Amino acid sequence: MPVIAGIATGAVARLCYEGLDLFLPGRIATLGSLMVAVLFYAVLTVKIGILTRESLSSIPKGEKIAGILERVGLFK
């Protein structure tokens, strides 16, 4: 599953970059597509079950991150 998430994230980053590059300078398009890809990967890993509340609790500030994800509706 992590491989699928990585491939999907790469595709999203590439498509986002291609779209942003039409309107923005290269560096800004790169940063924008990177931010979108990071958010996409975070949401995707939660939704397909790669990232769980239990796995987050094992990293520093994991409980805080889990709380934020719960507030925005990604964790139940």
Contacts in CASP RR format, 6 or more apart in sequence:
PFRMAT RR
TARGET T0000
AUTHOR 0000-0000-0000
METHOD contacts of the structure
MODEL  1
MPVIAGIATGAVARLCYEGLDLFLPGRIATLGSLMVAVLFYAVLTVKIGI
LTRESLSSIPKGEKIAGILERVGLFK
1 48 0 8 1.000
1 49 0 8 1.000
1 50 0 8 1.000
2 45 0 8 1.000
2 50 0 8 1.000
4 48 0 8 1.000
5 41 0 8 1.000
5 44 0 8 1.000
5 45 0 8 1.000
5 48 0 8 1.000
5 50 0 8 1.000
6 41 0 8 1.000
8 40 0 8 1.000
8 44 0 8 1.000
9 37 0 8 1.000
9 40 0 8 1.000
9 41 0 8 1.000
9 44 0 8 1.000
10 37 0 8 1.000
12 36 0 8 1.000
12 37 0 8 1.000
12 40 0 8 1.000
13 33 0 8 1.000
13 34 0 8 1.000
13 36 0 8 1.000
13 37 0 8 1.000
13 40 0 8 1.000
14 33 0 8 1.000
16 32 0 8 1.000
16 33 0 8 1.000
16 36 0 8 1.000
16 37 0 8 1.000
17 29 0 8 1.000
17 30 0 8 1.000
17 32 0 8 1.000
17 33 0 8 1.000
19 29 0 8 1.000
20 28 0 8 1.000
20 29 0 8 1.000
20 32 0 8 1.000
20 33 0 8 1.000
21 29 0 8 1.000
23 29 0 8 1.000
42 51 0 8 1.000
42 69 0 8 1.000
43 74 0 8 1.000
44 50 0 8 1.000
45 51 0 8 1.000
46 69 0 8 1.000
46 74 0 8 1.000
46 75 0 8 1.000
47 74 0 8 1.000
53 66 0 8 1.000
53 70 0 8 1.000
53 75 0 8 1.000
56 62 0 8 1.000
56 63 0 8 1.000
56 65 0 8 1.000
56 66 0 8 1.000
56 69 0 8 1.000
57 63 0 8 1.000
57 66 0 8 1.000
59 65 0 8 1.000
66 75 0 8 1.000
67 75 0 8 1.000
69 75 0 8 1.000
70 76 0 8 1.000
END
